[in-house]
């Protein structure tokens, strides 16, 4: 996602609200690409609280310095409707009503629910993602001072369809971008999991048959670059901050996002 352009387009929103909004939005996209549906829901809940603070600030004509959780998302969003005649329907009625739906599902669906025949987390994550994208695009449409064509392209970029990069099924992971190098796949997996992984796990997930060669040709060079920490004795690998930055700089979690 075009963070710099979004920062410029939403510059009318105070930094104390804009920065956390963009952070939760981007993190939600990343967790979706990693296939972590439960975390997408958590990010959506925080995003809704920040978005409400922005809508409220616009409605009353004064933004808070930092976002705050409304006592009741349902009733507090409804209260904003009284301002629509002077402050417009978009941020007083339309966005708040979408927030109510997102927040209701996030708080009362029970993220991580395991009973029943169908796990709802994936389909709920689809709803969270599309809802967050629509709200973000609406904020761009409403607040942007960019040239009309720039704003239009940014709205299209925000609402572009997002695909998974990492597929999960139980303890199995698969990279859905097979053109990546083995080193890039390792970084993607370590970035997505964000916890120590065994060498055997990673080699299996990227279908690297020769584990000895995998250690020497892939893991040791990444360790030398400080992209990850490779504990040879324990056969454990964990991504380091430079490795996280490398993933983000190369856009490894974004390469199959299309319009």
PEKA-V980719 format. One record per residue. RES is the residue in three letters. PHI is phi in radians with two decimals (* if undefined). PSI is psi in degrees with one decimal (* if undefined). NEAR is the number of other ideal C-beta (glycine too) atoms within 8 Angstrom. Layout:
((RES PHI PSI NEAR) (RES PHI PSI NEAR))
This chain:
((UNK * 150.7 9) (UNK -1.50 83.6 7) (UNK -1.06 -42.6 8) (UNK -1.10 -46.0 6) (UNK -1.10 -39.9 11) (UNK -1.13 -40.2 14) (UNK -1.04 -42.3 10) (UNK -1.22 -45.9 8) (UNK -1.09 -34.3 14) (UNK -1.78 22.5 14) (UNK -1.11 -17.7 9) (UNK -1.26 -17.7 5) (UNK -1.52 129.8 12) (UNK -0.95 146.7 8) (UNK -1.00 -34.8 6) (UNK -1.10 -21.1 11) (UNK -1.81 -39.1 16) (UNK -1.12 -47.0 12) (UNK -1.06 -49.3 8) (UNK -1.17 -31.3 12) (UNK -1.06 -49.7 17) (UNK -1.14 -37.0 12) (UNK -1.12 -48.6 8) (UNK -1.15 -36.0 12) (UNK -1.12 -50.5 13) (UNK -1.13 -40.3 10) (UNK -1.16 -35.9 9) (UNK -1.09 -41.7 15) (UNK -1.10 -43.5 11) (UNK -1.09 -44.8 9) (UNK -1.14 -32.8 11) (UNK -1.14 -45.6 14) (UNK -1.09 -31.0 14) (UNK -1.40 -8.4 13) (UNK 1.35 19.2 10) (UNK -1.64 83.8 10) (UNK -1.11 -37.9 11) (UNK -1.09 -42.3 9) (UNK -1.21 -32.1 8) (UNK -1.00 -42.9 14) (UNK -1.10 -40.8 15) (UNK -1.11 -43.5 10) (UNK -1.12 -37.9 15) (UNK -1.10 -39.4 15) (UNK -1.10 -44.6 11) (UNK -1.16 -39.9 10) (UNK -1.02 -43.8 14) (UNK -1.07 -41.4 13) (UNK -1.11 -40.7 13) (UNK -1.20 -44.1 13) (UNK -1.08 -38.2 13) (UNK -1.07 -44.0 15) (UNK -1.03 -36.2 13) (UNK -1.21 -44.9 15) (UNK -1.09 -42.7 15) (UNK -1.12 -43.9 12) (UNK -1.04 -42.1 13) (UNK -1.12 -43.2 11) (UNK -1.11 -45.0 11) (UNK -1.57 -7.2 7) (UNK 1.46 16.8 6) (UNK -2.68 118.1 5) (UNK -1.50 141.3 11) (UNK -1.25 157.0 11) (UNK -1.26 -32.5 5) (UNK -2.37 156.8 7) (UNK -1.26 156.1 13) (UNK -2.47 151.3 7) (UNK -1.36 125.0 5) (UNK -1.22 146.3 10) (UNK -0.96 -39.0 5) (UNK -2.51 108.2 6) (UNK -0.99 -40.9 14) (UNK -1.10 -55.4 9) (UNK -1.27 -35.8 8) (UNK -1.24 -35.1 12) (UNK -1.17 -38.8 14) (UNK -1.09 -35.2 9) (UNK -1.10 -26.6 7) (UNK -1.22 -19.1 15) (UNK -1.11 -25.5 9) (UNK -1.15 -17.7 6) (UNK -1.63 0.6 10) (UNK -1.15 -29.3 11) (UNK -1.20 -29.8 4) (UNK -1.83 -24.6 4) (UNK -1.98 1.0 10) (UNK 1.61 153.6 7) (UNK -1.31 -30.1 6) (UNK -0.94 -59.0 10) (UNK -1.63 -3.7 14) (UNK -1.83 -25.2 16) (UNK -2.20 -54.3 10) (UNK -1.21 -54.3 10) (UNK -1.10 -45.7 13) (UNK -1.01 -36.3 15) (UNK -1.20 -34.2 9) (UNK -1.18 -39.5 11) (UNK -1.06 -39.6 15) (UNK -1.04 -45.3 12) (UNK -1.12 -45.3 9) (UNK -1.10 -45.5 14) (UNK -1.22 -37.2 12) (UNK -1.05 -47.9 10) (UNK -1.17 -42.5 11) (UNK -1.06 -42.0 14) (UNK -1.52 -24.7 8) (UNK -2.09 0.7 6) (UNK -1.39 -27.0 10) (UNK 1.34 83.5 5) (UNK -1.02 133.2 10) (UNK 1.51 7.4 6) (UNK -1.01 131.3 10) (UNK -1.98 -9.5 4) (UNK -1.47 166.2 3) (UNK 1.58 169.0 6) (UNK -1.46 -25.2 2) (UNK -2.13 122.8 4) (UNK -1.31 120.5 7) (UNK -1.41 -6.9 9) (UNK -1.03 -40.8 12) (UNK -1.17 -49.7 8) (UNK -1.17 -32.9 7) (UNK -1.15 -39.7 13) (UNK -1.07 -35.2 12) (UNK -1.08 -42.1 8) (UNK -1.17 -45.0 10) (UNK -1.02 -47.2 16) (UNK -1.08 -49.1 14) (UNK -1.14 -37.0 8) (UNK -1.13 -44.8 12) (UNK -1.10 -41.6 14) (UNK -1.10 -42.5 11) (UNK -1.11 -44.4 10) (UNK -1.11 -44.2 13) (UNK -1.07 -42.9 12) (UNK -1.13 -36.6 11) (UNK -1.18 -38.1 12) (UNK -1.09 -40.9 14) (UNK -1.09 -47.1 15) (UNK -1.05 -37.8 10) (UNK -1.42 -43.9 9) (UNK -1.68 -21.6 11) (UNK -1.07 134.8 11) (UNK -1.88 8.2 6) (UNK -1.21 164.9 10) (UNK -0.98 146.3 5) (UNK -0.91 -43.7 6) (UNK -1.18 -38.3 6) (UNK -1.11 -42.9 11) (UNK -1.11 -41.0 13) (UNK -1.08 -44.9 8) (UNK -1.14 -35.6 8) (UNK -1.20 -39.4 15) (UNK -1.07 -41.8 11) (UNK -1.10 -39.8 9) (UNK -1.16 -41.1 10) (UNK -1.12 -41.0 12) (UNK -1.59 2.3 8) (UNK -1.03 147.6 9) (UNK -1.15 138.5 6) (UNK -1.93 134.6 9) (UNK -1.94 155.3 9) (UNK -1.16 146.4 9) (UNK -1.81 -34.5 15) (UNK -2.04 124.2 14) (UNK -1.65 135.7 9) (UNK -2.13 142.0 8) (UNK -2.64 98.0 4) (UNK 1.13 -123.0 4) (UNK -1.63 8.8 2) (UNK -1.73 140.5 7) (UNK -2.26 143.0 10) (UNK -2.39 135.0 7) (UNK -1.43 126.3 14) (UNK -1.61 10.8 10) (UNK -2.11 82.2 9) (UNK -1.13 -14.8 5) (UNK -1.33 -11.7 3) (UNK -1.16 150.6 10) (UNK -1.25 166.1 5) (UNK -1.05 -40.7 11) (UNK -1.10 -42.2 9) (UNK -1.14 -39.0 10) (UNK -1.11 -40.5 12) (UNK -1.08 -45.1 15) (UNK -1.10 -40.7 16) (UNK -1.06 -47.3 16) (UNK -1.13 -45.0 15) (UNK -1.15 -37.1 15) (UNK -1.13 -45.5 14) (UNK -1.17 -40.6 14) (UNK -1.37 -37.4 9) (UNK 0.92 43.2 6) (UNK -2.77 163.6 5) (UNK -1.05 137.6 6) (UNK -2.20 150.8 12) (UNK -1.43 153.2 9) (UNK -1.03 -40.6 14) (UNK -1.08 -41.1 8) (UNK -1.01 -53.9 8) (UNK -1.11 -45.2 15) (UNK -1.03 -40.3 11) (UNK -1.17 -43.0 7) (UNK -1.14 -32.5 12) (UNK -1.76 7.7 11) (UNK 1.05 43.2 5) (UNK -1.67 106.7 11) (UNK -1.27 -39.9 5) (UNK -1.60 98.0 6) (UNK -1.16 -37.1 10) (UNK -1.08 -45.1 6) (UNK -1.17 -35.9 8) (UNK -1.05 -44.5 14) (UNK -1.07 -47.0 12) (UNK -1.33 -40.4 8) (UNK -1.63 -19.0 8) (UNK -2.06 -57.3 12) (UNK -1.24 -44.1 13) (UNK -1.11 -43.0 10) (UNK -1.09 -38.0 9) (UNK -1.17 -36.3 14) (UNK -1.14 -42.9 11) (UNK -1.09 -34.6 6) (UNK -1.40 -4.3 7) (UNK 1.14 24.2 8) (UNK -1.34 -30.0 11) (UNK -2.60 163.4 15) (UNK -1.80 121.6 7) (UNK -1.95 106.6 12) (UNK -1.54 100.2 8) (UNK -1.13 -37.9 6) (UNK -1.13 -44.5 4) (UNK -1.57 -8.8 5) (UNK 1.00 46.1 8) (UNK -2.11 142.0 10) (UNK -2.22 139.1 15) (UNK -2.54 138.0 10) (UNK -1.25 146.6 12) (UNK -1.91 162.8 10) (UNK -0.88 -42.4 5) (UNK -1.08 -32.9 9) (UNK -1.21 -38.3 15) (UNK -1.09 -43.2 10) (UNK -1.11 -38.6 8) (UNK -1.06 -43.7 10) (UNK -1.04 -44.3 13) (UNK -1.24 -40.6 9) (UNK -1.13 -38.5 6) (UNK -1.45 -7.8 7) (UNK 1.11 36.1 7) (UNK -1.18 -21.5 13) (UNK -1.62 5.1 13) (UNK -2.17 1.8 9) (UNK -1.31 -7.1 8) (UNK -2.11 33.1 8) (UNK -1.59 124.7 8) (UNK -2.28 167.0 6) (UNK -1.53 * 4))
